[in-house]
């Protein structure tokens, strides 16, 4: 299901070390970056520690289970070859928690990025800002990571990057004394086997499913997730070429389609690109690169535009029925 926020936790079998050196960490991050660049998922926050890793991701053009299988199977095979070992590397593969955006989005960004400090891998916030194996440094603008969805986070803190980064830095510093927060993990580190299928199997009865570790959110959110999964399958999305979708959206915002290709940044052009990207990626479930080629922009720009388009999702989805 595209656009769903997940807190993913990966732990070594019997708590063994799964990242022995920088070569291991670099390999894992490179594989994660490739998934983000392909549009498989958006990486919002992440931290790599010696025996586990945390990811806050939003699903994109493929199911989370498929992305995680690619990431972990590829990494485990390379790890075993590098260190001349055999056997399983990860404990129960991984745990995935479906997350309610409010109030958990920013809290999880902060919590994940403070992991190296809590684990005493870095001594203080100054060192955390330079720690290369977490997303914190990219949000501060100290390490360029174009594949990380920094814009989605910084937009919550201020109208300019400079102001947003100052506010974000202060927000993280304010969370440093909080320590471990089990309520943000959705329960013990047990594999949520089956992904959305497992969520669909939540036991009936409010007391039975409110505390289910596979969902982090209010009672209303858990109930909403359960209803969506148990409901009828959505109607088949229409098959549209990028150009046809561009025509529909441009007609709606009253601009000519060729204006999109001129590199303009007017409010109408920005709005049109957001609507096109949202429909293409999150509603039609198509890959980002063909659309990026049609629009004459980089794939990462398409993914950022889709995030903006989500705010007016109902308005854009109506265009597919016209």
Secondary structure, DSSP 8 states (H G I E B T S, - for coil): -TT-EEEEEEEBGGG--S--SHHHHHHHHHHHHHHHHTTSEEEEEEEEETTEEEEEEEE-SS-HHHHHHHHHHHHHHHHHHHHT--S--BSSS-EEEEE-HHHHHHHHHHHHHTHHHHTTSSSSHHHHHH-TTBTHHHHTTSS--TTB-HHHHHTTT-SSHHHHHHHHHHHHHHHGGG---GGGTTSSS---TTTHHHHHT--SSHHHHTT-TTEES-HHHHHHHHHHHHS----------HHHHHHHHHHHHT--GGGGGGT---HHHHHHHHHHHHIIIIIS---HHHHHHHHTS-HHHHHHHHHHHGGGHHHHHHGGG-
